[in-house]
Amino acid sequence: MGSVLASVSQPSSACLQATRYVNDSRSEWVLLVPPPRLQAQALEQVAWGWLDDLGPLPEEPVTFQPVSWIDDRLGPAVLHHCRGRTVIYCSRENITDDVAVALSQITLHSVLPLLQTASRHGLPRVHIMSVETTRMSEPHRVIAVVCEGDVRVYARSELLSPSLAATLSTLGTEHLRCQLAAAHGRLRLLRPAS
């Protein structure tokens, strides 16, 4: 049987660094993967201001939300977690609505098992890959595999850009780390150094 995935087109997320801002008074945090060389203090105001302009969070516990515009200084996606709900805002030019819905469902059903097995498998890792292939037939737009502390998601490259896939991998892994720390009462230790 031939491989379903012909090639994966994605920059390595290993070199991407997430920036995290915590608002203790509202039990929330925001995660970004901004372009290099931007000052963290300046970005914090931009991030909170941009989020305030969006209005209330969706009601679902986890949502990937395509938006028409994200401030370039914030990167291609912004993860916002507040009172048990998480929204990952992605630029509409980098993700289709179908993939956003699929990622929301995959995340909703995989986070709890990944967190519950963290003591056996270590920090869960998220790998989202943009796939260029003719073998991934039309009904298979997104494929997910959750196994032993990892979640691997493959999406067709015309539906999810490689740069956004790398950013989402970094944000997903960092968000799981924040969730584990919050569950153990250590979220304040995750605040960036001032």
trRosetta pair geometry for C-beta under 8 A, 3 or more apart (Angstrom, degrees):
i j d omega theta_ij theta_ji phi_ij phi_ji
2 135 6.8 -120 118 -138 123 146
3 6 7.0 140 96 -82 107 41
3 135 7.3 86 96 101 63 163
4 133 7.7 78 148 141 54 164
4 135 6.0 -172 -161 124 38 115
4 136 6.2 72 168 -89 85 77
4 140 7.4 -92 -170 147 123 160
4 143 7.0 61 126 -30 147 171
4 154 8.0 126 110 90 113 159
5 8 6.5 16 169 -58 126 87
5 131 5.5 -93 -138 -139 98 134
5 133 5.9 -127 -149 -56 44 154
5 135 7.3 -144 -79 75 11 120
5 136 6.9 31 -97 -60 56 112
5 154 5.9 -98 -94 -146 127 156
6 131 7.5 115 43 179 72 98
6 132 7.0 -77 77 100 106 62
6 133 3.7 149 21 -118 105 97
6 134 6.7 32 -19 29 154 65
6 135 5.3 136 -44 15 104 115
6 136 7.7 -117 1 -17 93 90
7 131 7.2 146 83 -157 47 68
7 132 5.4 -21 76 66 100 90
7 133 6.4 166 31 -73 64 84
8 129 4.6 -36 -149 -177 119 133
8 130 7.2 114 -166 71 69 48
8 131 5.7 -44 -107 -103 63 71
8 132 7.8 148 -121 22 14 74
8 154 7.5 -94 -106 -124 103 102
9 130 5.5 -57 75 96 82 97
9 131 7.1 134 20 -125 80 19
9 132 4.8 44 -12 -9 126 113
9 157 5.6 22 53 -97 125 138
9 162 5.0 -86 123 -83 84 132
10 13 7.6 -24 153 -33 116 89
10 129 5.1 -111 -21 -138 149 73
10 130 5.3 139 -75 33 96 86
10 162 4.5 -162 -105 -153 54 93
10 165 5.1 -82 -119 92 121 128
10 166 5.5 157 -179 -60 97 93
11 15 7.9 -72 155 47 103 112
11 162 6.2 106 -2 145 75 108
11 163 6.5 28 19 -100 121 62
11 166 4.8 -26 71 -62 86 159
12 15 5.7 74 95 4 102 96
12 166 7.0 73 103 -130 14 123
13 16 5.0 -48 -159 24 62 121
13 127 7.7 -170 30 -123 136 64
13 166 4.3 -177 -78 -161 86 76
13 167 7.4 -163 -119 -56 107 19
13 169 4.0 -125 -46 84 172 126
13 170 4.8 -157 -174 -49 112 89
16 33 5.1 6 179 -154 117 130
16 166 6.0 143 -29 150 145 101
16 167 6.5 -156 -160 -101 160 53
16 169 7.8 112 49 75 138 94
16 170 4.3 -94 99 -64 124 154
17 33 7.0 143 75 -136 39 79
17 170 7.5 -99 -64 -164 4 141
18 31 5.2 -12 -171 -168 121 104
18 32 6.8 140 -158 72 66 37
18 33 5.6 -51 -98 -80 60 79
18 170 5.3 176 -54 152 99 104
18 171 6.2 136 -106 -93 124 53
18 174 4.1 -43 34 -54 167 167
19 31 7.2 149 75 -156 46 52
19 32 4.8 -21 59 64 97 93
19 33 7.3 157 11 -93 80 29
19 34 5.9 -8 12 7 135 105
19 40 5.8 -165 -150 -122 131 98
19 43 6.5 33 117 101 156 150
19 192 6.7 4 -159 -70 75 145
20 29 6.0 -2 -170 -179 95 121
20 30 7.4 161 -151 82 49 48
20 31 5.4 -14 -100 -102 76 75
20 32 8.0 -175 -74 24 34 69
20 174 6.9 -154 -68 167 117 128
20 178 7.0 173 -135 -82 141 128
20 190 6.1 -46 110 147 155 101
20 191 7.3 -134 105 -125 105 32
20 192 6.0 160 65 -41 76 96
21 29 6.4 164 84 -156 48 70
21 30 5.0 -4 56 54 99 94
21 32 8.0 26 -1 1 101 106
21 44 5.0 142 -108 -125 143 93
21 47 6.1 149 24 79 147 147
21 48 7.3 -103 118 -50 150 98
21 192 7.2 -35 -86 8 55 117
22 28 7.6 163 -155 93 52 46
22 29 4.7 -24 -102 -100 66 98
22 187 6.5 148 -130 152 143 103
22 188 7.2 -175 116 -110 163 49
22 190 6.9 114 -52 86 136 92
22 191 5.1 -88 25 -95 128 89
23 26 4.8 4 117 41 118 100
23 27 7.8 -36 93 25 79 15
23 28 4.9 -1 56 65 106 90
23 29 7.0 -177 19 -83 70 44
23 48 7.5 107 -63 -107 133 123
24 27 7.3 22 -166 -74 35 43
24 188 7.0 26 -92 -93 122 98
26 82 6.4 -24 140 -141 106 106
26 83 7.6 -77 164 -39 74 98
27 82 6.8 106 95 -155 75 58
27 83 5.4 84 90 -75 119 67
28 80 7.1 2 -175 -177 115 79
28 81 6.0 173 -151 94 67 59
28 82 3.7 -4 -104 -101 118 81
28 83 7.0 -34 -71 -18 90 67
29 80 7.9 -176 94 -149 43 44
29 81 5.3 4 55 56 79 104
29 178 6.1 -132 68 -164 155 150
29 187 7.4 -141 -46 -170 136 121
29 190 7.9 -4 -119 101 156 126
30 47 5.1 156 117 159 153 131
30 48 7.2 -157 -2 -74 152 65
30 51 6.6 -119 -95 -48 140 148
30 78 6.4 -14 -168 -177 105 97
30 79 6.7 152 -159 84 52 58
30 80 5.2 -10 -107 -104 84 70
30 81 7.6 -172 -79 23 38 68
31 78 7.5 155 76 -165 53 50
31 79 4.1 -5 54 59 101 113
31 81 7.8 38 -6 -4 100 104
31 171 5.2 139 113 -138 126 87
31 174 5.5 154 -146 102 145 128
31 175 6.1 -119 5 -70 157 85
31 178 7.4 -136 -60 -21 127 148
32 43 6.7 -136 63 166 160 132
32 47 6.1 -112 -46 -99 135 132
32 74 5.2 -105 -134 -166 129 73
32 75 5.3 147 -177 21 86 123
32 78 5.9 -13 -95 -116 84 75
32 79 7.7 -158 -65 28 40 76
33 75 4.4 141 77 -153 63 166
33 76 7.6 -24 70 36 104 77
33 77 7.1 28 30 57 103 87
33 167 4.6 -162 53 -139 143 90
33 170 5.2 86 -84 86 138 139
33 171 6.3 -103 -26 -55 111 92
34 38 5.0 -81 140 51 135 137
34 43 5.7 -82 -61 -120 160 149
34 73 6.1 -2 -143 164 117 57
34 74 6.0 -73 -95 -146 91 21
34 75 4.8 -120 -93 -40 36 101
35 38 6.0 87 73 -20 77 118
35 72 7.4 3 -11 155 128 83
35 73 7.2 -90 27 -137 101 41
35 75 6.6 173 -31 -86 60 74
38 42 6.9 -114 174 71 88 114
38 43 5.7 84 134 -58 119 119
38 73 5.8 143 -135 -159 155 92
39 42 4.5 72 79 12 103 108
39 43 6.8 -178 91 -12 53 89
40 43 5.7 -62 -149 38 33 113
40 44 6.6 43 156 -34 67 98
40 192 6.0 -133 178 138 153 159
41 44 6.0 -45 -155 16 32 114
41 45 7.8 24 155 -8 59 98
42 45 6.6 -59 -166 35 37 105
42 46 6.6 32 145 -15 68 112
42 73 7.8 -81 119 177 104 147
43 46 5.3 -60 -148 42 40 114
43 47 5.8 42 156 -25 74 106
43 73 6.1 -156 -110 145 88 110
43 74 6.9 138 -157 -96 101 64
44 47 5.9 -54 -146 34 27 111
44 48 6.5 17 161 -8 63 107
45 48 6.3 -58 -143 42 28 102
45 49 5.9 27 159 -17 64 115
46 49 5.9 -63 -146 42 24 111
46 50 6.1 25 158 -21 64 110
46 71 5.8 -134 172 105 116 162
46 73 5.6 -14 136 86 167 132
46 74 6.5 -151 121 -62 115 98
47 50 5.9 -56 -146 35 25 109
47 51 6.4 22 157 -15 62 108
47 74 5.9 128 -94 -112 81 115
47 78 6.7 169 -142 -140 94 128
48 51 5.7 -56 -147 39 32 111
48 52 6.3 37 154 -24 65 105
49 52 5.7 -52 -147 32 31 113
49 53 6.7 33 154 -21 62 104
50 53 5.9 -56 -157 30 32 113
50 54 7.2 36 148 -28 62 102
50 70 7.4 63 -179 -148 146 61
50 71 5.3 -115 -88 -4 141 121
50 74 6.5 -74 29 -47 166 153
50 78 7.2 -173 103 -64 132 172
51 54 5.7 -51 -159 21 39 116
51 78 7.2 -144 -74 140 97 143
51 80 5.7 135 -124 -102 131 145
54 67 7.4 -58 -117 -115 118 144
54 89 7.3 -101 -106 -91 157 148
57 80 7.2 -147 -101 109 111 120
57 82 6.0 -163 -43 57 150 121
57 85 5.2 123 142 108 146 138
57 87 5.6 -156 -143 -25 93 131
58 63 4.6 28 60 -6 143 166
58 65 6.7 173 -18 -77 132 130
58 85 7.5 -167 74 178 66 132
58 87 6.1 124 23 -94 99 120
59 85 7.8 -104 -169 -119 21 145
60 63 4.7 109 72 -58 121 104
60 85 7.3 119 93 -144 44 107
60 104 6.9 21 134 -173 150 128
60 108 7.7 -65 173 -88 109 129
61 84 6.6 -55 -136 146 92 86
61 85 5.6 -125 -139 -114 41 68
61 86 7.1 24 155 25 59 79
61 108 6.4 110 73 -121 106 96
62 85 7.6 -162 -66 -158 39 59
62 86 5.1 2 -113 65 72 100
62 87 8.0 171 -156 -82 39 38
62 104 5.7 163 114 -155 86 72
62 107 4.6 -141 154 108 150 118
62 108 4.8 -165 48 -75 123 76
62 111 7.1 163 -64 -14 151 142
63 85 7.9 7 8 -180 99 97
63 86 7.4 175 29 96 61 58
63 87 5.0 -11 68 -115 98 76
63 88 7.2 -167 97 29 50 68
63 104 5.3 6 -126 -119 40 125
64 87 7.9 148 -98 -164 20 56
64 88 4.8 -23 -112 69 68 105
64 90 6.2 5 -176 1 94 122
64 95 7.2 -96 156 148 123 156
64 99 7.8 -71 107 118 149 69
64 100 4.0 -151 103 -155 107 76
64 101 7.5 -122 58 -48 104 21
64 103 4.5 38 -19 84 153 118
64 104 4.9 -132 13 -57 86 85
64 107 7.5 131 -38 4 101 140
65 87 5.4 -2 1 -169 126 104
65 88 6.9 157 21 75 73 48
65 89 5.2 -31 74 -103 100 63
65 90 7.1 154 76 22 45 73
65 100 6.8 104 -85 -168 14 135
66 89 8.0 110 -125 -160 11 57
66 90 5.6 -43 -102 76 58 88
66 91 7.4 4 -152 130 74 17
66 92 4.2 84 172 -96 111 74
66 95 5.5 -151 -91 84 106 100
66 96 7.6 -45 -66 177 151 13
66 97 6.1 -92 13 -84 139 64
66 100 5.3 -106 -29 -59 95 153
67 70 6.3 102 79 -54 119 85
67 89 5.0 3 -5 -166 129 104
67 90 7.1 146 19 67 79 35
67 91 6.7 -55 68 -106 75 38
67 92 6.3 -133 77 -34 23 91
68 92 5.6 -10 -97 7 43 131
69 91 7.4 21 -126 -122 18 89
70 74 5.6 -108 167 71 100 120
70 75 7.5 -45 136 82 134 43
70 76 6.8 114 71 -152 147 27
70 77 7.3 -83 -107 -91 172 21
70 78 6.2 178 -140 -13 124 109
70 89 6.4 148 -90 125 117 111
70 90 7.7 -58 -34 -162 142 19
70 91 5.1 -99 13 -70 113 92
71 74 4.8 82 73 -2 90 108
74 78 5.4 -13 159 -75 131 112
75 78 7.3 139 65 -67 91 68
75 167 6.0 162 161 -135 121 137
76 90 6.8 19 148 -147 81 74
76 91 5.6 -83 -159 10 74 116
76 94 5.6 44 -173 -14 123 170
76 161 7.6 -108 -169 73 155 128
76 163 5.9 122 -21 122 160 103
76 164 4.9 -120 132 -95 139 78
76 167 5.1 174 60 8 106 165
77 88 5.9 4 -178 179 118 92
77 89 6.4 162 -157 84 62 54
77 90 4.7 -14 -105 -98 97 74
77 91 7.4 -109 -72 -3 60 75
77 94 8.0 -108 -57 83 93 144
77 164 6.2 102 -39 -147 115 86
77 167 5.0 148 25 125 113 128
77 168 6.0 56 19 -74 170 75
77 171 6.1 -95 102 -20 124 158
78 88 7.5 169 83 -156 41 49
78 89 4.7 -4 56 54 91 107
79 86 6.7 -8 -171 -169 92 101
79 87 7.5 167 -152 88 47 46
79 88 4.9 -15 -102 -105 77 79
79 89 7.8 -163 -76 21 29 69
79 171 4.7 154 -28 -173 134 123
79 174 8.0 157 50 80 152 106
79 175 5.7 -104 162 -74 156 126
80 86 7.1 160 85 -152 48 53
80 87 5.0 -8 59 60 98 91
80 88 7.8 179 22 -82 65 33
80 89 7.0 33 0 -9 109 105
81 85 7.2 171 -150 87 54 43
81 86 4.6 -14 -101 -101 82 85
81 175 6.8 147 -49 -142 134 104
81 178 7.1 162 33 112 159 140
82 85 5.9 -20 68 61 70 88
86 107 7.8 -111 86 149 129 139
86 175 6.8 79 -142 -164 146 139
88 103 7.7 -76 64 126 138 130
88 168 7.0 68 177 -124 146 95
88 171 6.7 122 -128 125 118 145
90 94 5.9 -112 169 76 103 108
90 95 4.6 26 121 18 140 139
90 100 6.8 -157 44 -99 128 108
90 164 6.0 69 -153 -155 118 131
90 168 7.6 -7 -92 -74 126 114
91 94 4.8 68 74 11 94 107
91 95 7.3 121 75 16 52 90
91 164 7.3 -134 45 -91 91 127
92 95 7.0 -90 -134 60 29 71
93 161 7.8 21 122 -32 71 137
94 160 7.0 35 156 -155 73 49
94 161 4.1 -74 -147 15 85 122
94 163 7.0 -85 -133 72 131 92
94 164 3.9 129 158 -43 132 143
95 99 5.3 -122 -166 80 88 121
95 100 5.6 99 141 -59 122 92
95 159 7.2 31 -150 156 51 63
95 160 5.4 23 -110 -110 77 72
95 161 7.3 -91 -55 9 62 82
95 164 6.0 -134 -50 135 100 162
96 99 4.9 93 57 10 81 99
96 100 7.0 -140 97 -6 43 89
96 159 4.6 -63 12 -151 121 81
96 160 7.5 -89 14 -57 80 64
97 100 5.5 -55 -148 36 34 116
97 101 6.4 34 155 -19 67 103
98 101 5.9 -55 -151 35 29 109
98 102 6.4 27 152 -16 64 108
98 141 6.0 -10 130 121 128 164
98 142 7.9 -173 134 -15 90 117
98 159 6.6 -62 72 -151 107 129
99 102 5.5 -53 -145 39 35 113
99 103 6.1 36 156 -19 68 105
99 141 6.7 -124 -79 144 81 116
99 142 5.9 139 -125 -64 75 127
99 155 5.2 63 -133 -150 125 142
99 159 4.7 141 -45 151 131 111
99 160 5.1 -168 -179 -58 164 105
100 103 5.9 -54 -144 38 28 108
100 104 6.4 33 153 -23 62 105
101 104 5.6 -53 -151 32 31 115
101 105 6.6 27 154 -15 64 106
102 105 5.9 -58 -151 38 32 108
102 106 6.2 31 154 -18 67 108
102 141 6.9 -165 -36 94 160 107
102 142 4.1 126 144 46 157 158
102 144 7.9 -178 163 -32 101 118
102 155 7.6 148 85 -102 138 113
103 106 5.6 -52 -141 38 33 112
103 107 6.1 33 159 -19 66 108
103 128 7.7 22 -118 -121 120 136
103 142 7.3 -126 -55 -146 68 156
103 153 6.9 70 -109 -175 84 163
103 155 7.9 -30 -62 -64 103 141
103 168 7.6 -60 -149 -168 147 149
104 107 6.0 -60 -149 39 25 109
104 108 6.2 29 154 -23 63 110
105 108 5.6 -51 -143 34 30 114
105 109 6.4 9 164 -2 64 112
106 109 6.5 -74 -150 47 24 96
106 110 5.8 -1 165 -4 66 125
106 142 7.4 -115 -39 146 136 130
106 144 4.5 175 -128 -82 129 162
106 146 8.0 172 -169 -51 90 115
106 151 7.1 133 160 -178 110 133
106 153 6.0 90 145 -98 167 127
107 110 6.2 -72 -130 45 23 98
107 111 5.9 32 177 -39 66 107
107 172 7.7 -127 -109 -126 111 110
108 111 7.1 -42 -137 11 13 108
109 113 8.0 8 153 5 59 115
110 113 6.1 -68 -156 48 45 105
110 114 5.7 43 154 -23 79 113
110 144 7.3 -121 -52 165 144 137
110 146 4.7 -156 -128 -97 116 145
110 151 5.0 77 160 -97 153 139
111 114 5.8 -64 -148 39 28 111
111 115 6.2 21 160 -15 67 109
111 176 7.1 -156 -139 -102 84 91
111 179 7.2 -110 -174 -161 113 178
112 115 5.9 -57 -143 39 29 107
112 116 6.1 28 159 -19 65 110
113 116 5.6 -57 -141 39 31 112
113 117 6.3 13 165 -6 66 111
113 146 6.7 81 86 151 132 139
114 117 6.4 -69 -147 44 25 97
114 118 6.9 54 150 -58 61 88
114 124 3.9 51 176 -106 115 157
114 146 7.0 -103 -64 -158 98 114
114 149 6.5 101 -147 -134 80 41
114 151 6.4 -58 -76 -34 138 109
114 176 6.3 -60 123 -134 130 133
115 118 5.6 -23 -156 -19 37 120
115 124 7.0 -71 -68 -11 46 137
115 176 6.8 -155 -78 -155 85 90
115 179 6.0 -82 -98 120 131 124
115 180 6.3 -169 -136 -80 92 81
115 183 7.1 127 -175 -27 128 158
117 120 5.2 -56 -172 46 75 109
117 121 5.2 28 138 10 100 117
117 124 7.7 89 74 -76 90 105
117 148 7.3 -123 142 -139 145 37
117 149 5.9 -129 109 -71 111 75
118 121 6.5 -78 -125 59 27 80
118 122 6.7 -53 -165 124 65 12
118 123 6.5 26 -147 -102 105 29
118 124 6.0 -76 -92 -29 93 89
118 149 6.8 109 -104 -119 50 101
118 176 7.9 173 -89 165 129 109
118 180 5.8 -149 162 -106 174 130
120 149 7.6 -148 87 -55 79 115
121 124 7.2 55 96 -84 117 65
121 148 5.2 169 -116 178 140 68
121 149 3.0 -157 130 -46 137 131
122 149 6.0 57 59 -159 70 158
123 149 7.5 91 92 -173 29 118
123 173 7.4 64 148 -169 111 92
123 176 6.9 126 -174 110 80 113
123 177 5.9 9 -147 -90 122 90
123 180 7.2 -114 -118 6 78 161
124 149 5.0 -144 -105 -167 64 67
124 150 6.8 173 -160 -83 71 31
124 151 7.1 31 175 -5 113 92
124 173 7.2 -155 104 -128 67 67
124 176 4.6 -96 67 169 108 157
125 149 6.7 53 14 139 79 85
125 150 5.0 -14 63 -113 92 82
125 151 7.6 -166 93 30 52 62
125 173 5.3 1 -138 -109 55 115
125 176 8.0 -132 -77 52 19 150
126 150 7.8 167 -84 -159 26 61
126 151 5.4 -9 -117 62 68 100
126 153 7.8 -5 -171 7 85 107
126 168 7.4 -98 133 136 128 74
126 169 5.3 -172 107 -146 86 54
126 171 8.0 -53 74 77 145 55
126 172 3.1 -54 63 108 169 128
126 173 4.8 -143 27 -53 90 71
126 176 6.8 157 -29 -13 108 129
127 150 6.6 6 5 -173 109 107
127 151 7.1 -178 33 91 68 52
127 152 4.7 -12 72 -111 109 74
127 153 7.1 170 93 26 58 64
127 169 5.5 25 -124 -129 34 119
128 152 8.0 171 -82 -159 35 43
128 153 4.6 -10 -115 65 74 107
128 155 7.1 4 -175 5 92 110
128 160 7.5 -96 160 156 112 149
128 165 4.6 -145 116 -159 93 77
128 166 7.8 -139 74 -59 89 20
128 168 4.6 -22 45 92 153 114
128 169 4.8 -149 28 -64 82 82
128 172 6.8 115 -22 -1 115 146
129 152 7.3 1 3 -170 110 87
129 153 7.0 170 25 88 67 55
129 154 5.2 -18 70 -109 101 67
129 155 7.3 165 86 26 50 67
129 165 5.7 78 -130 173 16 141
129 169 8.0 47 -57 -66 57 129
130 155 6.1 -35 -111 74 55 85
130 156 7.7 6 -162 129 67 19
130 157 4.5 81 164 -105 100 74
130 160 5.1 -147 -103 98 95 90
130 161 6.2 -43 -95 146 156 18
130 162 4.2 -120 47 -84 140 60
130 164 7.7 89 -59 61 127 81
130 165 4.2 -147 -30 -21 91 149
131 136 6.0 85 112 -21 132 155
131 154 4.8 35 -32 -174 135 99
131 155 6.5 162 16 74 92 29
131 156 5.9 -57 69 -104 88 36
131 157 6.0 -136 73 -37 32 84
132 157 4.6 -6 -73 -3 74 144
133 136 4.6 86 82 0 120 99
133 156 7.5 -108 45 -119 83 78
136 140 5.1 -120 -173 98 79 112
136 141 7.9 106 149 -104 114 22
136 143 7.5 -122 -136 -16 116 121
136 154 7.5 -141 -108 132 146 119
136 156 5.9 -168 101 -85 136 95
137 140 5.3 74 60 22 69 103
138 141 7.5 1 -179 -61 42 83
140 143 6.0 11 -171 -57 104 103
141 155 6.7 12 152 -147 70 75
141 156 5.5 -73 -150 4 62 116
141 159 5.8 58 -171 -17 106 171
142 153 6.5 -10 -169 -172 98 97
142 154 7.0 159 -155 83 49 53
142 155 4.8 -8 -104 -100 83 84
142 156 7.7 -94 -64 0 55 77
142 159 7.7 -108 -59 103 90 146
143 153 7.3 163 84 -154 47 50
143 154 4.7 -4 56 56 95 103
144 151 6.6 -12 -167 -173 102 95
144 152 7.0 157 -155 85 51 51
144 153 4.8 -12 -103 -103 83 80
144 154 7.7 -167 -74 22 39 66
145 150 8.0 9 106 108 88 96
145 151 7.3 163 84 -156 49 48
145 152 4.7 -5 57 58 97 100
145 153 7.9 -168 24 -73 62 41
146 150 7.3 -176 -147 94 46 51
146 151 4.8 -11 -104 -106 81 83
146 152 7.9 -171 -75 24 38 62
147 150 6.0 -14 68 61 68 90
147 152 7.9 -19 26 10 96 102
151 172 7.6 -100 66 158 119 141
155 159 5.5 -111 165 85 105 110
155 160 4.0 50 101 17 136 137
155 165 7.0 -163 46 -97 110 117
156 159 4.7 68 72 14 91 110
156 160 7.1 117 70 22 47 86
157 160 6.9 -84 -127 66 29 64
157 161 7.4 53 -165 -119 70 32
157 162 6.6 -2 -132 -50 102 86
160 164 6.0 -123 -175 82 78 117
160 165 5.5 89 140 -66 113 98
161 164 4.5 85 63 11 92 104
161 165 6.8 -151 94 -11 46 86
162 165 5.5 -53 -146 33 33 116
162 166 6.6 32 157 -18 65 102
163 166 5.9 -51 -151 34 33 110
163 167 6.5 32 151 -16 64 107
164 167 5.5 -55 -147 40 36 113
164 168 6.0 36 155 -20 69 106
165 168 5.9 -56 -145 38 27 109
165 169 6.5 35 153 -25 62 103
166 169 5.7 -50 -152 28 32 115
166 170 6.8 28 153 -13 63 104
167 170 5.9 -58 -155 38 33 109
167 171 6.2 27 153 -14 69 110
168 171 5.6 -54 -138 43 34 110
168 172 5.8 39 160 -24 67 108
169 172 5.9 -55 -145 35 23 112
169 173 6.5 19 160 -13 60 108
170 173 6.2 -59 -148 38 27 106
170 174 6.2 20 158 -12 64 113
171 174 5.9 -62 -144 43 28 108
171 175 6.0 31 157 -24 66 109
172 175 5.7 -54 -143 34 27 111
172 176 6.6 28 157 -18 62 103
173 176 5.9 -54 -153 33 31 111
173 177 6.6 33 149 -19 63 104
174 177 5.4 -52 -152 35 36 115
174 178 6.5 38 149 -19 67 102
175 178 5.5 -50 -148 36 35 112
175 179 6.3 40 151 -22 65 103
176 179 5.5 -50 -147 34 34 115
176 180 6.5 35 153 -18 64 102
177 180 5.8 -53 -150 35 31 111
177 181 6.4 29 152 -16 64 107
177 190 7.6 147 126 -117 100 135
178 181 5.7 -56 -146 39 32 110
178 182 6.1 33 155 -21 67 106
178 187 6.7 52 -164 -125 79 93
178 190 6.0 141 -111 158 80 172
179 182 5.8 -53 -144 36 29 111
179 183 6.4 32 154 -22 62 106
180 183 5.7 -55 -150 34 30 113
180 184 6.6 9 156 -1 64 110
181 184 6.0 -70 -150 49 31 98
181 186 4.4 -95 -166 82 84 93
181 187 5.2 125 119 -84 104 52
181 189 6.6 -133 -162 60 129 102
181 190 5.3 109 108 -40 168 127
182 185 7.6 44 -171 -73 32 22
182 186 7.6 -108 -67 54 23 57
182 187 4.5 34 -90 -64 72 117
186 189 4.7 -24 175 21 90 123
186 190 7.2 96 128 -25 80 92
187 190 5.6 -55 -165 25 48 115
188 191 5.9 -17 -169 -15 51 113
